[in-house]
Structure formats: structure tokens, C-alpha cells
């Protein structure tokens, strides 16, 4: 199976990934608005109720060589399952990544699958390191990062934020 083909959740639901489009603004915002406030804070590092059309437009029209936002949806596109983003840093060898899985789809391996999928895409682009900024108390993300493999660096990146880096597997 290639990275662009749908995969199946344990319950058999097929999931597909595709780049975010401007036309996704309403569906993405409806899903983000349905997240518990703490989840939005962990994902966006602040009190966010949704993304402005300009923000969605910037994410959707980003330079794909430097940044890309993807949506994971049910294969029939009836539901948004997750959003995952990566952005190249100044070194050109590492990328920051962030994601959110909608509550209905959690605990089915979606986040781990998406981060491994993103790591393969980044490796294909010649990147060797991914990193994420994890807010204090975000135990689900901390546990997820541990499942990706040993972190190569952990350091404080500001009040209550930890930057966690890991090597992209070859």
C-alpha cells in the first residue's frame, strides 16, 4: 500500500489523507469548534474557537515545499477525522509538526499512523528531524511521541511548553 492509499481503522473504516483546501474551512471549523477547549489549547497553544478563512487559505495555499496541511477523512469524505501539519524550519533539515484527532476517532491509532505517515513524507523530502511543541499537561501527546521512538532532544521552549525532537526513520 502506498502512502496515498486509504488505510483502515481497527473497526474497518477506510481513512484517506489529502491536502487541505480552502473549501474545507467550514467543515474544519465545525470540527474544531466541537473539540473540548483544552484540546484546542493544546493544538493551537491558545484559546482558539476556529480558524479564520484567511488562516485556512494560508494553510491550504502554503508553499508545498515548505509547509503542508493535510486532512484525514473517512474515505467517502463524509467526516473529518484529523488535521496534521508540517512546516520546514530555517535549517531546511527539520520540520515542526502538529496534529489534532477529532474525539470520535481517538484511541484507534489515527495519531500514530498520521505521524508515521508524515515522517515518511518528510524523509522522502530529505528531512531528518521532526519536532513538536507540547504544552504542559498534554499527556496524550507526550505518550504518542514516546511511541514514535526515543526523542533525540527535549528542551523547554517557553513557559509550560516542551520542544520534543525525534529522528525521521530511514
N, C-alpha and C positions, 0 to 999 in steps of 0.2 A: 504494500500500500504506500503510495506517495504521500508527502506531507499535505498535499492539497485535496486529497480524497477525504470524504467523511469518515469518522470513526464512530464506534458505538459505545454508549454508556453501558454499565452492567445490566440495566433493565432492557437493553436492546435499542434504545432511542438513538437514531443516527444524528451526529453533530457535524456541522461543516463550519469552516472558517473562511472569511472573506474580508477584504479591506472595508473599512468604514466609508460610507458615502454620505454626502450632505443630506440626502433624503432620509437618512436614518435618525436624524435629530429627534423627531417626536418619539419614536419607539425607544431610543436610548434614554431620553429624558424620562419617559414614563417608567422605565425600569429603575433608573437611578433614584427617582422620587420614591419608589417603593422600598428602597433599602432602608434599614434602620439608620438613624442619624450617626451612630458610632461607625458603621460600615462606610458611610460616605466620608466621614472624617478620616478614617484610616486610608481610604483610597486617594483622596484629594488633599489630605493634610490640612483640612479646614472645614468650616461649616458650608457645605455645598448642597443645594437642593436639586440642581440640574446644571446642564451646560448651555451656555448661550449659543445661538445659531452661529455666531462668529467663531466661538471656540470649536464647535463641531466642524465648521467649514475649514478652520486651520488644521484640525486633526485629520480631516478627510483629504485635504489638498496638500498635505505636507510633502516635502521633497522625499520620495520613497527611498532615496539613497541615504537619508539622514534620520528619518522618522517614519513610523508606520503604526497606525492603529487598526486593529482587527476586531471584528465581531465574531463570536462563536454563536451560531444559531442552530435551532433544530434544522435538519436537512431540508425541510419544506419551508424554512424561513418564517414559520408561524410564531416562534418565540426567540427572544434574545436570551442566550444562556450566559454569556460572559463578554467582557471587553478586555483586551490586552493591548498594551502599547510598548514600543521600544523607541528610544531616541539615542542616536550616536552622541558620544561625548566629544570633548575637544581633542582627545588623543587620537581619535579615529580607530582605536583598537577595542573600545569598550562601549557598552550601551546600557542606559538605565531602562529598566522595565517595570511596569506596574500593571496590575490587573484587578478586576473585581468579577466575582461569580455571583449571579443572582441567587437569592436564598433558595428558591425552589430546586436549584440544580446543584447544591452543595453536597459534599460528602459522597460524591460519585467519581472522584478522580479528575474532574474537569480542570482545576487549577494546576495540578501537577502535569497533566497532559499538555496544557497550553504552555507552561513554562518550558517543558522539554521540547515542544514543537518550536517555540520561539528561539530556544538555544540552538536548535539545528539550523534554523533560518539565518541566525546571526553567524554561526560558524561558516555557513555557505558564503556569507558576505566577507569572511576573513576576520571576524571579530573573535577575540579570545576570552573576553571577560564580560559577564553581565552583572549588574548590581541593582539593588533596590533600596529604597529608604523605608524603613519600618518604624512606625510610631510605637512608642512605649505602650505596652499593654496589648499589642496586636499579636496575641499568641497563635492564632490560626496561621498567620503569615510566617511567623518565626518557625513554627513546626513544619510548614510547607518547605521553606528554604532548607531546613535540615534534611528533608527527604531528597532534595536535589543533589546533595553531596556536601562534602566538607567545605565550609566557607574558607576562602583564602585570606579574607580580611574582614574585620568588624571594627568599626570605629564610630564614635559619636559624630553626628553631622548637624548638631544643633540641639536645642532644648527638647528632650524627650524623643529624639529621632536617632536611629542607628542605621548607618550605611553598611549593608552586607554585600560582599562581592563573592562571586564564585566563577571558577573557570568553566568555559564552554567546553563540553566534552568533544574530543576529536571524532 
